[in-house]
Amino acid sequence: MDSGRHTMGALRPWARYGLLVVAHLLALGLGAAVLQALEGPPALRLQANLRAELATFQAEYGACLPPRALEELLGTALAAQAHGVSSLGNGSETRNWDLPSALLFTASLLTTTGYGHMAPLSAGGKAFCVVYTALGLPASLALVAALCHCLLPLLRHPGAWVAIHWQLTPATAALLQASGQGLLVAGIFMLLPALVLWGLQGDCSLLEAIYFCFSSLSTIGLGDLLPGRDHGLHPVLYYLGQFALLGYLLLGLLAMLLTVEMFLELPQVRAMVKFFRSRGPLNAEDEGGILGQDELALSTLPPSAAAPERAPAC
C-alpha cells in the first residue's frame, strides 16, 4: 500500500493529469456503451411502430391527400414542437409565453438548467437571451457565492457541536456532517418532491419523477418530463404549479450547491485535489493545512459550547 502510494506520488504532474483524463474518457465510453445497449432497442421499436402507423394511415387515406402532404404537415408540426408550440388540445390549454412559463424559462437560463421545452422564435428573442444570459449568469453566480458564504458557517455549527460532544476528530466530524446534509437534501429536495409529483401527475412513474427531480437539481434539464404541461389543468392550478416549480428549482439548486461545497471541503477530497496539484506526495504539513479549515470551524462555536475546562491538578 505504502509503496503504491509512493509510486503514485512520484509521478510528474502531467502524468497525473494524463491518468485523470484517461479515466474520464473511459468513464465517458462506458456510459455511452451502457446507454447504447439500453436505449438502442426501444428507439428501434418506437421507430418501427411509427413507420407502421404512417403506412397504415397512408393506406387508408393516401388517396385523399396530395403527394407528400402528410410529410410536410408532420415536418411543420415537429418544427413547432421543437419550440414548445403544439396544436394538440383545445382552446382552454395555456399559452406558451404566459407569465409563469416565461419566469420558468428565464430561471432555466440563469440556472443553466435549460429544460428545452420552449425556445425563442424571433430573432429579437434569441438576441435578448444571449445578452440576458451573458449579464445574468455572472450575477447569479455572485449571488449564489454570497449566499454560500453566509450559510456555510451556519451549517458547520451542528458538525462542530457533534465533534466536541462526541470527541470526534475534525475529519470524521466533517464526513458525518457532509453525509448527513447530503441525505437531508436528497430526502427534502429529491424524494419528497418525487413522491408529490408521482401522486399528482397521473402519467408518470415514481422512477420518472425521481429522474425529473435529479435532472433539474443537477442542471441537466433534459426536458422530456415537465409537470403541469398539456394536462388541461385549471388556470389557478396551472399558475400555482408553475410558481411552485420555479421555487423548487431555485431553492433546490441552492441546497445542492451548499451540499457540494461541504463535500468539497472534506479532507479526503482536498487531499485528492492536492495530489493532482502538487509535485510530490502529501506530507504532514500538507495534511495539517487540509484539516485547518475544519479545525477553524470548531473555533466558531460560542463560548458556552466550548470544551469543558480541565480539572485543576492535585
Buried (B, 14 or more C-beta within 10 A) or exposed (E): EEEEEEEEBEBEEEEBEEEEEEEEEEEEEEEEEEEEEEEEEEEEEEEEEEEEEEEEEEEEEEEEEEEEEBEEEEEEBEEEEEEBBEEEEEEEBBEBEEEBBEBBBBBBBBBBBBBBBBBBBEEEEEEEBEEBBEEBBEEBEEEBEEEBEEBBEEBBBBBBBBBBEEEBEBBBBBBBBBEBBBEEBBEEBBBEBBBBBBEBBEEBEEEBBBBBBBBBBEBBBBBEBBBBBEBEBEEEEBBBBBBBBBEBBBEBBBBBBBBBBBBEBBBEBBBEEBBEEBEEBBEEEBBEEBBEBBBEBBEEBEEEEEEEEEEEEE
